[in-house]
Amino acid sequence: MSIKRALIPTLLLFALAEAGSAATESGTFFSLFASVYTAEDYSKADGVGFRVAFGGAVQLELTAAYYTTFDDSDLELEGGGDLRGVDVELDVIPVDVGVRFKVGEGPIYVALGGSDYLLDADGGNVDDETGFYGNFGVQFSHFFAEAGYREVDGTIDDLVLTDPLLVAPEVDIGLSGFFVNVGWRF
């Protein structure tokens, strides 16, 4: 496990603990949510996540989600040829930092931000990537629902193919896609 993979979640947990001690009605909120994410080259993946948000009508939000086992991929080798017979599983942990804006006096909001994607591929090497996201949602008392879009691409190196003598040098992966979060804010 790299230092980056351990450091980012640890820092988020410290931020949550610090914010929790100062949480008041006026501006620090925590959320837990279930999520579904559908990427360009992968079928849907289910996930869970948490968020801490600071502020009023404009909020700074820190979010982390965990999507395990994106599979049933539709990947292609660089320069042509497909990998339909190869099951390339991928775990994705997007860590987001963004700004949320309340729209008018109603329950609707929009959010925009940047993401650091912690990636882990089964059967190959993949680097972590950066990207961005945008979403809109509705907040009723403690319940919320939101839909959004993530933009990020990556590359899997040294992918082991079904023939043990073949190794794909590089495979591009499209992780851009839509997500839906449903959760509870407290």
Buried (B, 14 or more C-beta within 10 A) or exposed (E): EEEEBEEBBEEBEEEBEEBEEEBEEEEBBBBEBBBBBBBEBBEBBEBBBBBBBBBEEEBEBBBBBBBBBBEEBEBBBEEEEEBEEBEBBBBBBBBBEBBBEBEEEEBEBBBBBEBBBBBBBBBBEBEBBEBBBEBBBBBEEEEBEBBBEBEBBBBBBBBBBEEEEEEBEEBEBBBBBBBBBBBEBE
